[in-house]
Amino acid sequence: MSHVGFILQPTSTQRSGRPVIQLFGRLRDGGPFLVEDDRFEPYFFAHPESIRALASKRDAHIQASDLRDLQGRPVLRVVARVPGDVPRLRQAVIDAGGEALEADIRFPYRYLIDRGLRAGVEIEGVPERLESGLRRFVNPELRPCEFRPQLSVLSIDIETTPDASEVFSIALVGNDVDEVHIVGDRPVEGATVHADEPELLRAFNTRILELDPDVLTGWNVIDFDLRVLERRGKVLRVPLELGRVPGPMSFTQDRSFTRTGRAEIAGRMVLDGIALVRDAFITLDDYTLETAARQLLGRGKLIHEPLGDRATEIQRLYREDPAALVAYNLEDARLVLDIIEQEGLIDLVVERSLLCGMQLDRVGASIASFDLVYLPELRRRGYVAPSVDTERKRERVRGGAVMKSHPGLVRNVAVYDFKSLYPSLIRTFDLDPLAHANPGDDPIVAPNGAAFARKGGLLPEILLRFFERRDEAKRRGDPHADLAIKIMMNSLFGVLGAAGCRFFDPDVANAITSFGQQILSWTREEFEACEVRVLYGDTDSVFVALDPELDDAATRKHAEQLLELVQDALARRVEGEYAVESQLQLQLERIYSRFFQPSVRGGTEGSKKRYAGLVDGQLHIVGLESVRRDWPEVARQLQHGMLSRVFNDAPVVPFVQEMVKRVKSGELDRELVIRKGLRKGSVERYKERIPPHVEAARRAGPRAGRIVSYVVTQGGPEPVFPGEPLPGGIDYAHYVEKVLRPVAQSILSVMGESVEEALGEPRQLDLL
């Protein structure tokens, strides 16, 4: 009998000294499943001359292999009894001067890689139905398949004392429930009341098992809610076993620079709302729940006080108005679930898991995802990969080309960019680790000197499938699959340029960027051959000035004609230079009816990665102060107002003068608030140079949050709190000089206008 399912969690355990693979997931008919397989053995590879180091190891079994390393040398398979033996055996090989290959792949993922499995799976077998409702398959046959599940999601939120030493209440939203459990001695409207905290924790554990969600979520749910619940359970001797099989929660933290926390619960995924939003590339002013809810949903938390005051208010509500606390608790859990549903964040991580095979809480792990995609293809070719060289230092990888810019105001500017430039370069020139390791007699030589076989690379084939899947996703109107594939394709260059990747080779990474630089240079040359001026170029885009006298329709027609001419010229040039067929696709991204690029501050050279323009009557800004979150709102108002007037041929200086007047009069005090995050986590970590926002945080004391709001006063930076009056003595001269002046200068200097006049200052000639 065949069953189709989605793998939520690949893991393993041991029974009677034997490793057992465990795959938890959900079947197409809606039921949860567990696959257990005790036939699979942990292993790695080593060269024959290294095997003698294992001769005395009784827990190592050597097997013949017809596989080779990337250089074509034969390897043998080293089989261990249990996964925990692999590191010791690997070290024995290394100590003997040998190399252990693929000796660092996690046991459950080794199982998936060997079977070509990702998230979708077809299970051939008859399951045993456990008392919990879990269907358990023992040693079934598995095949890859495509299946998009409807996962059940439960949002949880807890309220506690300020120091989290006591849990007051727990909200559960999702899975057709909308409930709060609270500790109390009398009925509370909208909640189930429990006599004490141990009873509350037991009820929570019971409800999780009854509701049986696939996914637990919340805002900071791993590092706060679940850690607090687990800690309180230990203190109160109430063990929390929230999984689909018995066992406690456990917590880990990524070793990457993000230090992302993870919670392990057997058979369930814990997906933090913050991570889901970040991984979907949703840009917010900050990543508090209040900010995310306000910007994405248009509503926020029911208590608006700053962090310290909010904790005090929660404590007061628990004592005096528990029904209000219940409403607040429930709304926090609802907000998280509503954000996730509105933005389709679960659908997105499901698509990414189907694409790469990583479990839902690790789809952002691009290096591990690359392994799951690349290693099965490598094995099919008869090769094995090296282990990650943990001692290897990161070597310099060149970035994309950035052309010299031409500051000024221009009419009719067309922006062209290459669709998925780096993936397209990989496909065009066979830029691939295997092709680089075996370049052959007639290689393609990249501009950086790296050589690649003309055929046989794995990445071009993988990317071709990705391109086809993405086109299909676009045809069926599936934005989540489209974005998932885009993220995966764009991550490939970053992975190959990362020292933590087993295939890291600066020659390969630099070959990609050097081809990109060459193509961008050729693109500029081809546009200039068409007698148009290239104003700027950056990595995969070029900005081209068209005839300023043309109307909109004629401008677009000219832009499209240029696109066809340059696309054909590039294809001929690639084929003529390298004897390969170009996979590059140049596209017309947008046309600015008016375009502005500033000069660098204090100079005449054009600024890079900073510009603005008018597209279909809408202002579009990149890199300028008004789109930076660490500049005050007044900068945005000034810059937007100036640019709107410039693009519509209206006077600009009077507007600047009016803004200066309003700032100095105190009319725009609220727009002077600056918001900036504590990148080091806490003020104590800033030892030498103390930035203004850190000084403001110090003055805020325990009321300071991770995002600091402050204004600059004559006495220095002072913290600002929601709902409270602004500090007195705002230093208006500081804002005129440090905020208004640079914003105004960047535009007025290009126009030939006087910033001194705009700011109401005497010019040098007036002083003579």
Secondary structure as the mmCIF struct_conf table of DSSP 4:
data_model
#
loop_
_struct_conf.conf_type_id
_struct_conf.id
_struct_conf.beg_label_comp_id
_struct_conf.beg_label_asym_id
_struct_conf.beg_label_seq_id
_struct_conf.end_label_comp_id
_struct_conf.end_label_asym_id
_struct_conf.end_label_seq_id
STRN STRN1 SER A 2 ARG A 15
TURN_TY1_P TURN_TY1_P1 SER A 16 GLY A 17
STRN STRN2 ARG A 18 LEU A 27
TURN_TY1_P TURN_TY1_P2 ARG A 28 ASP A 29
BEND BEND1 GLY A 30 GLY A 30
STRN STRN3 PRO A 32 ASP A 37
STRN STRN4 TYR A 43 ALA A 46
HELX_RH_3T_P HELX_RH_3T_P1 PRO A 48 LEU A 54
TURN_TY1_P TURN_TY1_P3 ALA A 55 SER A 56
TURN_TY1_P TURN_TY1_P4 ARG A 58 ASP A 59
STRN STRN5 ALA A 60 GLN A 63
STRN STRN6 ARG A 68 ARG A 68
TURN_TY1_P TURN_TY1_P5 LEU A 70 GLN A 71
BEND BEND2 GLY A 72 GLY A 72
STRN STRN7 PRO A 74 PRO A 74
STRN STRN8 LEU A 76 ALA A 80
BEND BEND3 ARG A 81 VAL A 82
HELX_RH_3T_P HELX_RH_3T_P2 PRO A 83 ASP A 85
HELX_RH_AL_P HELX_RH_AL_P1 VAL A 86 ASP A 95
TURN_TY1_P TURN_TY1_P6 ALA A 96 GLY A 97
STRN STRN9 ALA A 100 LEU A 101
BEND BEND4 GLU A 102 GLU A 102
BEND BEND5 ASP A 104 ILE A 105
HELX_RH_AL_P HELX_RH_AL_P2 PHE A 107 ASP A 114
TURN_TY1_P TURN_TY1_P7 ARG A 115 GLY A 116
BEND BEND6 ALA A 119 ALA A 119
STRN STRN10 GLY A 120 GLU A 124
BEND BEND7 GLY A 125 GLY A 125
HELX_LH_PP_P HELX_LH_PP_P1 PRO A 127 PRO A 127
STRN STRN11 GLU A 128 ARG A 129
HELX_LH_PP_P HELX_LH_PP_P2 LEU A 130 LEU A 130
TURN_TY1_P TURN_TY1_P8 GLU A 131 SER A 132
BEND BEND8 GLY A 133 GLY A 133
STRN STRN12 ARG A 135 VAL A 138
BEND BEND9 ASN A 139 ASN A 139
STRN STRN13 GLU A 141 PRO A 144
STRN STRN14 VAL A 153 THR A 160
TURN_TY1_P TURN_TY1_P9 PRO A 162 ASP A 163
BEND BEND10 ALA A 164 GLU A 166
STRN STRN15 VAL A 167 GLY A 174
TURN_TY1_P TURN_TY1_P10 ASN A 175 ASP A 176
STRN STRN16 VAL A 177 VAL A 183
BEND BEND11 ASP A 185 ARG A 186
TURN_TY1_P TURN_TY1_P11 GLU A 189 GLY A 190
BEND BEND12 ALA A 191 ALA A 191
STRN STRN17 THR A 192 HIS A 194
BEND BEND13 ALA A 195 ASP A 196
HELX_RH_AL_P HELX_RH_AL_P3 GLU A 197 LEU A 211
BEND BEND14 ASP A 214 ASP A 214
STRN STRN18 VAL A 215 GLY A 218
BEND BEND15 TRP A 219 ASN A 220
HELX_RH_PI_P HELX_RH_PI_P1 VAL A 221 LEU A 226
HELX_RH_AL_P HELX_RH_AL_P4 ARG A 227 VAL A 235
TURN_TY1_P TURN_TY1_P12 LEU A 236 ARG A 237
BEND BEND16 GLY A 243 PRO A 246
STRN STRN19 SER A 250 GLN A 253
BEND BEND17 ARG A 255 SER A 256
TURN_TY1_P TURN_TY1_P13 PHE A 257 THR A 258
STRN STRN20 GLY A 261 GLU A 264
STRN STRN21 ILE A 265 ILE A 265
TURN_TY1_P TURN_TY1_P14 ALA A 266 GLY A 267
STRN STRN22 ARG A 268 ARG A 268
STRN STRN23 MET A 269 ASP A 272
HELX_RH_AL_P HELX_RH_AL_P5 GLY A 273 ASP A 279
TURN_TY1_P TURN_TY1_P15 ALA A 280 PHE A 281
BEND BEND18 ASP A 285 ASP A 285
BEND BEND19 THR A 288 THR A 288
HELX_RH_AL_P HELX_RH_AL_P6 LEU A 289 LEU A 297
BEND BEND20 GLY A 298 GLY A 298
BEND BEND21 LEU A 302 LEU A 302
BEND BEND22 GLU A 305 GLU A 305
HELX_RH_AL_P HELX_RH_AL_P7 LEU A 307 GLU A 320
HELX_RH_AL_P HELX_RH_AL_P8 PRO A 322 GLU A 343
TURN_TY1_P TURN_TY1_P16 GLY A 344 GLY A 344
HELX_RH_AL_P HELX_RH_AL_P9 LEU A 345 CYS A 356
HELX_RH_3T_P HELX_RH_3T_P3 LEU A 360 ARG A 362
TURN_TY1_P TURN_TY1_P17 VAL A 363 GLY A 364
HELX_RH_AL_P HELX_RH_AL_P10 SER A 366 ARG A 380
TURN_TY1_P TURN_TY1_P18 ARG A 381 GLY A 382
STRN STRN24 TYR A 383 TYR A 383
HELX_LH_PP_P HELX_LH_PP_P3 ALA A 385 ALA A 385
STRN STRN25 PRO A 386 PRO A 386
HELX_LH_PP_P HELX_LH_PP_P4 SER A 387 VAL A 388
TURN_TY1_P TURN_TY1_P19 THR A 390 GLU A 391
HELX_LH_PP_P HELX_LH_PP_P5 ARG A 392 ARG A 396
STRN STRN26 VAL A 402 VAL A 402
HELX_LH_PP_P HELX_LH_PP_P6 MET A 403 SER A 405
STRN STRN27 GLY A 408 PHE A 418
TURN_TY1_P TURN_TY1_P20 LYS A 419 SER A 420
HELX_RH_AL_P HELX_RH_AL_P11 LEU A 421 PHE A 429
TURN_TY1_P TURN_TY1_P21 ASP A 430 ASP A 430
HELX_RH_AL_P HELX_RH_AL_P12 PRO A 433 ALA A 437
BEND BEND23 ASN A 438 ASN A 438
BEND BEND24 ASP A 441 ASP A 442
STRN STRN28 ILE A 444 VAL A 445
TURN_TY1_P TURN_TY1_P22 PRO A 447 ASN A 448
BEND BEND25 GLY A 449 GLY A 449
STRN STRN29 ALA A 451 PHE A 452
BEND BEND26 ARG A 454 LYS A 455
HELX_RH_AL_P HELX_RH_AL_P13 LEU A 458 ARG A 475
TURN_TY1_P TURN_TY1_P23 ARG A 476 GLY A 477
HELX_RH_AL_P HELX_RH_AL_P14 PRO A 479 LEU A 496
TURN_TY1_P TURN_TY1_P24 GLY A 497 GLY A 497
TURN_TY1_P TURN_TY1_P25 ALA A 499 GLY A 500
BEND BEND27 CYS A 501 CYS A 501
TURN_TY1_P TURN_TY1_P26 ARG A 502 PHE A 503
HELX_RH_AL_P HELX_RH_AL_P15 PRO A 506 ALA A 529
TURN_TY1_P TURN_TY1_P27 CYS A 530 GLU A 531
STRN STRN30 ARG A 533 ASP A 538
TURN_TY1_P TURN_TY1_P28 THR A 539 ASP A 540
STRN STRN31 SER A 541 ALA A 545
TURN_TY1_P TURN_TY1_P29 PRO A 548 GLU A 549
BEND BEND28 LEU A 550 LEU A 550
HELX_RH_AL_P HELX_RH_AL_P16 ASP A 552 TYR A 578
BEND BEND29 ALA A 579 VAL A 580
STRN STRN32 LEU A 586 GLN A 597
HELX_LH_PP_P HELX_LH_PP_P7 PRO A 598 PRO A 598
STRN STRN33 SER A 599 SER A 599
HELX_LH_PP_P HELX_LH_PP_P8 VAL A 600 VAL A 600
TURN_TY1_P TURN_TY1_P30 ARG A 601 GLY A 602
BEND BEND30 GLY A 603 GLU A 605
STRN STRN34 GLY A 606 GLY A 606
HELX_LH_PP_P HELX_LH_PP_P9 SER A 607 SER A 607
BEND BEND31 LYS A 608 LYS A 609
STRN STRN35 TYR A 611 VAL A 615
TURN_TY1_P TURN_TY1_P31 ASP A 616 GLY A 617
STRN STRN36 GLN A 618 VAL A 622
BEND BEND32 GLY A 623 LEU A 624
HELX_RH_3T_P HELX_RH_3T_P4 GLU A 625 VAL A 627
TURN_TY1_P TURN_TY1_P32 ARG A 629 ASP A 630
BEND BEND33 TRP A 631 TRP A 631
HELX_RH_AL_P HELX_RH_AL_P17 GLU A 633 PHE A 647
TURN_TY1_P TURN_TY1_P33 ASN A 648 ASP A 649
HELX_RH_AL_P HELX_RH_AL_P18 VAL A 653 SER A 665
TURN_TY1_P TURN_TY1_P34 GLY A 666 LEU A 668
HELX_RH_3T_P HELX_RH_3T_P5 ASP A 669 LEU A 672
STRN STRN37 ILE A 674 GLY A 677
TURN_TY1_P TURN_TY1_P35 ARG A 679 LYS A 680
BEND BEND34 GLY A 681 SER A 682
HELX_RH_3T_P HELX_RH_3T_P6 VAL A 683 ARG A 685
BEND BEND35 GLU A 688 ARG A 689
HELX_RH_AL_P HELX_RH_AL_P19 PRO A 692 ALA A 700
HELX_RH_3T_P HELX_RH_3T_P7 GLY A 701 ARG A 703
BEND BEND36 ARG A 706 ARG A 706
STRN STRN38 ILE A 707 THR A 713
TURN_TY1_P TURN_TY1_P36 GLN A 714 GLY A 715
STRN STRN39 GLY A 716 PRO A 719
TURN_TY1_P TURN_TY1_P37 PRO A 722 GLY A 723
BEND BEND37 GLU A 724 GLU A 724
HELX_LH_PP_P HELX_LH_PP_P10 PRO A 725 PRO A 727
BEND BEND38 GLY A 728 GLY A 728
STRN STRN40 ILE A 730 ILE A 730
HELX_RH_AL_P HELX_RH_AL_P20 TYR A 732 TYR A 735
HELX_RH_PI_P HELX_RH_PI_P2 VAL A 736 LEU A 740
HELX_RH_AL_P HELX_RH_AL_P21 ARG A 741 MET A 751
TURN_TY1_P TURN_TY1_P38 GLY A 752 GLY A 752
HELX_RH_AL_P HELX_RH_AL_P22 VAL A 755 ALA A 758
TURN_TY1_P TURN_TY1_P39 LEU A 759 GLY A 760
HELX_RH_AL_P HELX_RH_AL_P23 GLN A 764 LEU A 767
#
